[in-house]
Amino acid sequence: MQEFHFPSWVNKFTVLAAGTAIIIGGYLATCLFAAINPQIINVGHQPKQPVPFSHKLHAGQLKMDCRYCHNTVERAGHAAIPPSATCGNCHGGNRTTKGARDLGIIRPESTLLKPIRVSLEDNDPVLWERVHDLPDFVYFNHSVHIARGVSCVSCHGRIDKMEIVTQVETLSMKWCLDCHRNPVPNIRDPQLVTQLDFEPEDPEAYHKQWASKLKINPNISCSTCHR
């Protein structure tokens, strides 16, 4: 009986299949590592920023409203990272905008603020690092939560006490569902959402009152966040 031999092209196909499997396996392993890397999603995540912006100084000591910098939080899904022009309102030195509007002169020669000045001159954005970064498959709308009386402090903690912003909550699916199932403790007057140090005299009665007034009844179906 004549022996059967695979055609020569099978050898090339085997090498190609093995190489493809290695590449796909490596890609999936990289995605898995990025998804579970504690530096990205865990409590305590504290990335280094190109400019050492102090929330403790600006939001705490100077009492700046969160919405001055994150000015889309009430009307858009994203809170918005402020452009350099916003920083320039205080730290622009003797520079002017294209409309010839003078910018602020607070610490105009600070070396720490050099990236802001360069950004204003070159019209290139400062590359800030996200601290709270949900996966792309999760839908979250800031404006909806703000309008329903959920304070910044419920998710981000006492930002006004942080020299460097740190993630204080897990932002996991369970954590979000726990709040959707029992939202009352996190509900307050929508006008006070950015007042991070607000403490009602009778918390239980206060939160129940506003949850009832705002008719809070959040969805808990999968399609709420996974659209």
Protein Blocks (a to p, Z undefined) as FASTA:
>chain_A
ZZddddfklmmmmmmmmmmmmmmmmmmmmmmmmmmmmklmmghiacddfbdcdfklmmmm
nopafklmmmmlmmpfbeoiadfklmmmmmnojadcfkopacdfehklbmklmmmmmmmm
nopacddddfblcdfkbccdfklmmmnopafklmnopmklcfbacdfbfkiaklmmmmmm
mmmlmgccfklmmmmkbccfblmlmmmmmmmmnopacdfbfklmmZZ
